[in-house]
Amino acid sequence: MPMNLIHRRICSSGKWAATVEERLTPWLKQRDLGDDVLEIGPGFGATTKVLLDVVPKLTVLEIDHASTELLRAKYGGRAEVVEGSGAQMPFDDNRFSAVVCFTMLHHVPTRQLQDAIFAEAARVLRPGGTYCGSDGQLNLRFRLLHIGDTMNVVDAATLPSRLEKAGFERVGVDVRPKELLTFSAVKPG
C-alpha cells in the first residue's frame, strides 16, 4: 500500500535492514516455522533477508509491483517471489508450514481487508501450522512517519478474537505499549 518518500527511504535503508536483522533474528529462532514458509508483504525485503537464513524454503507475496520486481532481483534465486494480494492469495489450501508478516498490517487500508488476510493465512496453512508476525503501534513518531501513507493500526485488544474468527487457536499477542505488537496463532490440527 502507498508509502510516503521518507518512509520508503527509511524502509529501504541499510540502517533499517540492520535493525530488522538485530531484532527479528532472535524472535524467529524461538519459533519452529517448518519447511515451507510464506511471507506476506515484505516490501523492500529486509525481513526476507533474515528469513532466508532461518527457513529452508521461502515464498514471498507482495502486492506492490515495484517492490515485487525489486524482491525478484534481490532474492529471486533463493525465494519464490509472487505478486498478489494477501487478501486473495494465489496458493493452494494447506500448502505452507508457517505464514509470517512483519510491519505491514498497518498498511492494509481497512479492517475488513486485514481480516481477509487473516482468513487467507488460515486457508493456506497446513493444520498445526503457525501464523505469526509483528506490527507497529501508534505513537507520535509512528504517526509522523506515516503522514500521507495508508495507516490502519491493528488494535491489540481485538486482535485475538479476530484471529480466532479467522480460524486460529492458541492465539498469543504481546504489546510493548506505543511501540510494537507481536502475535502468533496456530491453525487447528
C-alpha positions as CSV (number, residue, x, y, z in Angstrom):
1,M,0.0,0.0,0.0
2,P,1.2,3.6,-0.5
3,M,4.2,4.9,1.5
4,N,5.5,8.4,1.5
5,L,9.0,9.2,0.3
6,I,10.6,9.5,3.7
7,H,9.0,6.2,4.8
8,R,10.2,4.5,1.6
9,R,13.8,5.8,2.2
10,I,13.9,4.6,5.7
11,C,12.5,1.1,4.9
12,S,14.9,0.7,2.0
13,S,18.0,1.8,4.0
14,G,20.8,-0.3,5.2
15,K,20.3,1.0,8.7
16,W,16.7,-0.3,8.8
17,A,17.8,-3.7,7.4
18,A,20.4,-4.0,10.2
19,T,17.8,-3.0,12.8
20,V,15.4,-5.6,11.4
21,E,18.0,-8.3,11.5
22,E,19.1,-7.5,15.0
23,R,15.5,-7.5,16.4
24,L,13.9,-10.2,14.2
25,T,16.6,-12.9,14.2
26,P,16.3,-13.8,18.0
27,W,12.5,-13.7,17.8
28,L,12.4,-16.1,14.8
29,K,14.9,-18.5,16.3
30,Q,12.4,-19.1,19.1
31,R,9.9,-20.5,16.6
32,D,9.6,-23.6,14.6
33,L,8.4,-22.4,11.2
34,G,8.7,-25.7,9.5
35,D,9.9,-26.4,6.0
36,D,7.8,-24.1,3.7
37,V,7.2,-20.6,4.8
38,L,5.1,-17.8,3.3
39,E,5.9,-14.1,4.0
40,I,3.1,-11.6,3.3
41,G,4.0,-8.1,2.3
42,P,7.8,-8.0,2.6
43,G,8.2,-4.6,0.9
44,F,11.8,-3.9,0.4
45,G,12.9,-7.3,1.7
46,A,14.7,-6.5,5.0
47,T,12.6,-9.3,6.7
48,T,13.0,-11.6,3.7
49,K,16.8,-11.4,4.0
50,V,16.6,-12.5,7.6
51,L,14.0,-15.3,6.9
52,L,16.2,-16.7,4.1
53,D,18.9,-17.5,6.7
54,V,16.5,-19.4,9.1
55,V,13.9,-21.2,6.9
56,P,14.6,-24.0,4.3
57,K,12.0,-22.8,1.7
58,L,10.5,-19.3,1.4
59,T,7.8,-17.8,-0.7
60,V,7.1,-14.1,-0.6
61,L,3.8,-12.4,-1.6
62,E,4.0,-8.7,-2.4
63,I,1.1,-6.5,-3.7
64,D,3.3,-3.6,-4.9
65,H,4.6,-4.2,-8.5
66,A,7.8,-2.2,-8.0
67,S,8.6,-3.9,-4.7
68,T,7.9,-7.3,-6.3
69,E,10.4,-6.6,-9.1
70,L,13.0,-5.4,-6.5
71,L,12.5,-8.6,-4.5
72,R,12.9,-10.8,-7.6
73,A,16.1,-9.0,-8.5
74,K,17.5,-9.4,-4.9
75,Y,16.1,-12.7,-3.8
76,G,14.6,-14.5,-6.8
77,G,17.3,-17.1,-6.8
78,R,16.6,-18.0,-3.2
79,A,12.9,-17.4,-2.8
80,E,9.7,-17.7,-4.9
81,V,8.5,-14.2,-5.4
82,V,4.8,-13.8,-6.2
83,E,2.9,-10.6,-6.9
84,G,-0.5,-10.5,-5.4
85,S,-2.8,-9.6,-2.5
86,G,-2.7,-11.3,0.9
87,A,-6.5,-10.9,0.9
88,Q,-6.8,-13.2,-2.2
89,M,-3.7,-15.5,-2.2
90,P,-2.9,-17.5,-5.3
91,F,-1.9,-20.6,-3.3
92,D,-3.4,-24.0,-2.6
93,D,-5.1,-24.8,0.6
94,N,-2.9,-26.2,3.4
95,R,0.4,-25.6,1.5
96,F,2.6,-23.7,4.0
97,S,4.0,-24.8,7.3
98,A,4.0,-21.2,8.5
99,V,2.8,-17.8,7.4
100,V,4.5,-14.6,8.6
101,C,4.1,-10.9,8.2
102,F,6.1,-8.1,9.7
103,T,5.2,-4.4,10.0
104,M,2.8,-4.5,7.1
105,L,-0.7,-4.9,8.5
106,H,-1.0,-1.2,9.3
107,H,-0.6,-0.5,5.6
108,V,-3.8,-2.5,4.8
109,P,-6.4,0.2,4.4
110,T,-9.4,-1.5,6.1
111,R,-10.1,-3.8,9.0
112,Q,-12.1,-6.0,6.5
113,L,-9.0,-6.4,4.3
114,Q,-6.9,-7.2,7.4
115,D,-9.5,-9.9,8.4
116,A,-9.4,-11.3,4.8
117,I,-5.6,-11.6,5.1
118,F,-6.1,-13.5,8.4
119,A,-8.6,-15.8,6.8
120,E,-6.4,-16.4,3.8
121,A,-3.4,-17.1,6.1
122,A,-5.5,-19.8,7.8
123,R,-6.6,-21.3,4.5
124,V,-3.1,-21.7,3.1
125,L,-1.6,-23.0,6.3
126,R,-1.3,-26.7,7.0
127,P,-3.1,-28.0,10.0
128,G,-0.9,-27.3,13.0
129,G,0.9,-24.5,11.1
130,T,1.8,-21.2,12.7
131,Y,0.8,-17.7,11.7
132,C,3.0,-15.1,13.4
133,G,4.4,-11.6,12.9
134,S,4.6,-8.1,14.2
135,D,3.2,-4.6,13.6
136,G,3.8,-1.1,14.8
137,Q,1.7,0.6,17.4
138,L,0.5,4.2,17.5
139,N,2.9,6.8,18.9
140,L,3.9,10.3,17.7
141,R,7.0,9.1,15.8
142,F,5.0,6.3,14.1
143,R,2.2,8.8,13.1
144,L,4.7,11.3,11.7
145,L,6.4,8.6,9.7
146,H,3.1,7.7,8.1
147,I,1.9,11.2,7.0
148,G,0.4,10.6,3.6
149,D,0.6,6.8,4.0
150,T,-2.1,4.3,4.5
151,M,-2.1,3.7,8.3
152,N,-4.6,1.4,9.9
153,V,-3.1,0.3,13.2
154,V,-4.1,-3.1,14.4
155,D,-5.9,-2.9,17.8
156,A,-4.1,-5.3,20.1
157,A,-7.2,-5.7,22.3
158,T,-9.3,-7.1,19.4
159,L,-6.6,-9.0,17.5
160,P,-7.1,-12.3,19.4
161,S,-10.8,-12.5,18.6
162,R,-10.2,-11.5,15.0
163,L,-7.6,-14.3,14.6
164,E,-9.9,-16.8,16.3
165,K,-12.8,-15.8,14.0
166,A,-10.4,-16.4,11.0
167,G,-9.9,-20.0,12.2
168,F,-6.9,-19.9,14.5
169,E,-6.4,-21.2,18.1
170,R,-3.7,-20.7,20.7
171,V,-3.6,-17.0,19.9
172,G,-0.9,-15.0,21.7
173,V,-0.5,-11.2,21.5
174,D,2.3,-9.3,23.1
175,V,2.4,-5.5,23.1
176,R,5.2,-3.1,24.1
177,P,3.0,-0.1,24.5
178,K,3.4,2.6,21.9
179,E,6.0,0.6,20.1
180,L,5.4,-3.0,18.8
181,L,2.8,-5.7,18.7
182,T,3.8,-9.3,18.1
183,F,1.4,-12.2,17.6
184,S,1.3,-15.9,16.9
185,A,-1.6,-18.3,16.3
186,V,-2.0,-21.9,15.2
187,K,-4.3,-23.5,12.6
188,P,-6.1,-26.3,14.4
189,G,-4.7,-29.7,13.6
